[in-house]
Amino acid sequence: MDKFLIGLGSGLLLALIVFMIMEIKLRSVKSTAKADNDKLKSMLTDRMEIESEGITRLKSENEKLKKENENLRISIQTYAQKPGRKELQRLQVYQTAVDRLIINSPGFGAAWQAALKDSEIEFEKTYIGVQPFIKKLIPMKTDAAVIKEIDES
């Protein structure tokens, strides 16, 4: 029975030593896991703060760009309402119509170019003062050739 008690005692002692070693390892793993968990939490907190700052910066930039866009839209509308702007738009429409006529009508292009050249020369003379100043203010009849109507009888 002494051998049994010695065997039982040595077995229990060995089990106690193994249990203590396992407990120490478990505590070490737990502390490492806790440290890793705390590290990950701090990293997550830092990342969320950085992303939050980025999102707020993007939102403020977005608002700034929206305001700038609205200001530009208002400026464009104001510019479109300035005196002379309607006339420029009408001139652009006329120019488009003339371009289409030049392309679509075979004889119109040459006649139009000649009339345009004569008008430009007349305008230059008036602008530099060769023709009287009053002609600028009150346009009289022009020197342009007028096509006479043919009576069909």
C-alpha positions as CSV (number, residue, x, y, z in Angstrom):
1,M,0.0,0.0,0.0
2,D,2.9,2.3,0.5
3,K,3.8,1.9,-3.1
4,F,0.3,2.8,-4.0
5,L,0.3,5.9,-1.9
6,I,3.7,6.9,-3.3
7,G,2.4,6.3,-6.9
8,L,-0.8,8.2,-6.1
9,G,1.1,11.1,-4.5
10,S,3.7,11.3,-7.3
11,G,0.8,11.1,-9.9
12,L,-1.1,13.9,-8.1
13,L,2.1,15.9,-7.8
14,L,2.7,15.5,-11.5
15,A,-0.9,16.4,-12.3
16,L,-0.6,19.5,-10.1
17,I,2.6,20.6,-11.8
18,V,1.0,20.1,-15.2
19,F,-2.1,21.9,-14.1
20,M,0.0,24.8,-12.8
21,I,2.0,25.0,-16.1
22,M,-1.3,24.9,-18.1
23,E,-2.7,27.6,-15.9
24,I,0.3,29.8,-16.4
25,K,0.2,29.2,-20.2
26,L,-3.5,30.0,-20.2
27,R,-3.0,33.2,-18.3
28,S,-0.2,34.2,-20.7
29,V,-2.4,33.5,-23.7
30,K,-5.3,35.4,-22.1
31,S,-3.1,38.4,-21.4
32,T,-1.7,38.3,-24.9
33,A,-5.2,38.1,-26.3
34,K,-6.3,40.9,-24.1
35,A,-3.3,43.0,-25.2
36,D,-4.1,42.2,-28.9
37,N,-7.7,43.0,-28.3
38,D,-6.9,46.4,-26.7
39,K,-4.4,47.1,-29.6
40,L,-7.1,46.3,-32.2
41,K,-9.7,48.4,-30.3
42,S,-7.3,51.4,-30.3
43,M,-6.5,50.9,-34.0
44,L,-10.2,50.7,-34.8
45,T,-10.9,53.9,-32.8
46,D,-8.0,55.7,-34.5
47,R,-9.3,54.6,-37.9
48,M,-12.8,55.6,-37.2
49,E,-11.6,59.0,-36.0
50,I,-9.6,59.4,-39.2
51,E,-12.5,58.3,-41.4
52,S,-14.9,60.6,-39.5
53,E,-12.6,63.5,-40.0
54,G,-12.3,62.6,-43.7
55,I,-16.1,62.3,-44.1
56,T,-16.7,65.6,-42.4
57,R,-14.1,67.2,-44.6
58,L,-15.7,65.7,-47.7
59,K,-19.1,66.9,-46.6
60,S,-17.9,70.4,-46.0
61,E,-16.1,70.4,-49.4
62,N,-19.3,69.1,-51.0
63,E,-21.3,71.9,-49.4
64,K,-18.7,74.4,-50.5
65,L,-18.9,73.1,-54.1
66,K,-22.7,73.2,-54.0
67,K,-22.6,76.8,-52.9
68,E,-20.1,77.6,-55.6
69,N,-22.2,75.8,-58.2
70,E,-25.2,77.8,-57.1
71,N,-23.3,81.1,-57.3
72,L,-22.0,80.2,-60.8
73,R,-25.5,79.4,-61.9
74,I,-26.8,82.7,-60.6
75,S,-23.9,84.5,-62.3
76,I,-24.7,82.9,-65.6
77,Q,-28.3,83.9,-65.3
78,T,-27.3,87.4,-64.4
79,Y,-24.9,87.5,-67.3
80,A,-27.6,86.3,-69.6
81,Q,-29.9,89.1,-68.5
82,K,-27.3,91.9,-69.2
83,P,-28.1,94.4,-71.9
84,G,-27.1,93.2,-75.3
85,R,-27.0,89.6,-74.5
86,K,-30.4,88.9,-76.2
87,E,-29.0,90.6,-79.3
88,L,-25.9,88.4,-79.3
89,Q,-28.1,85.3,-78.9
90,R,-30.2,86.5,-81.9
91,L,-27.1,87.1,-83.9
92,Q,-26.0,83.6,-83.2
93,V,-29.3,82.2,-84.4
94,Y,-29.0,84.3,-87.6
95,Q,-25.5,83.1,-88.1
96,T,-26.6,79.5,-87.8
97,A,-29.5,80.1,-90.3
98,V,-27.1,81.8,-92.8
99,D,-24.7,78.8,-92.5
100,R,-27.5,76.4,-93.3
101,L,-28.6,78.5,-96.3
102,I,-25.0,78.6,-97.6
103,I,-24.8,74.8,-97.3
104,N,-28.3,74.0,-98.7
105,S,-28.8,76.7,-101.4
106,P,-26.3,76.5,-104.3
107,G,-26.3,80.1,-105.4
108,F,-26.8,81.8,-102.1
109,G,-23.2,81.4,-100.8
110,A,-21.5,83.5,-103.5
111,A,-24.1,86.3,-103.3
112,W,-24.1,86.3,-99.5
113,Q,-20.3,86.5,-99.4
114,A,-20.3,89.5,-101.8
115,A,-23.0,91.3,-99.9
116,L,-21.2,90.5,-96.6
117,K,-17.9,91.9,-97.9
118,D,-19.6,95.1,-99.2
119,S,-21.3,95.6,-95.8
120,E,-18.0,95.0,-93.9
121,I,-16.2,97.6,-96.1
122,E,-19.1,100.1,-95.6
123,F,-19.0,99.5,-91.8
124,E,-15.2,100.0,-91.7
125,K,-15.5,103.3,-93.6
126,T,-18.2,104.5,-91.1
127,Y,-16.3,103.2,-88.1
128,I,-13.0,105.0,-89.0
129,G,-14.8,108.2,-89.9
130,V,-14.5,108.2,-93.7
131,Q,-18.3,108.5,-94.1
132,P,-20.1,111.1,-92.1
133,F,-20.8,110.5,-88.4
134,I,-24.5,111.1,-88.9
135,K,-24.6,108.0,-91.1
136,K,-23.7,106.0,-88.1
137,L,-26.6,107.3,-86.2
138,I,-29.3,107.5,-88.9
139,P,-28.7,104.9,-91.6
140,M,-29.9,106.1,-94.9
141,K,-30.5,104.0,-98.0
142,T,-27.5,101.9,-98.8
143,D,-25.5,101.6,-102.0
144,A,-26.4,97.9,-102.2
145,A,-27.9,96.7,-105.4
146,V,-31.6,95.9,-105.1
147,I,-33.2,93.2,-107.2
148,K,-36.1,94.7,-109.1
149,E,-39.3,92.8,-109.2
150,I,-40.2,91.4,-112.6
151,D,-43.8,92.0,-113.6
152,E,-45.3,88.8,-114.9
153,S,-48.1,89.8,-117.2
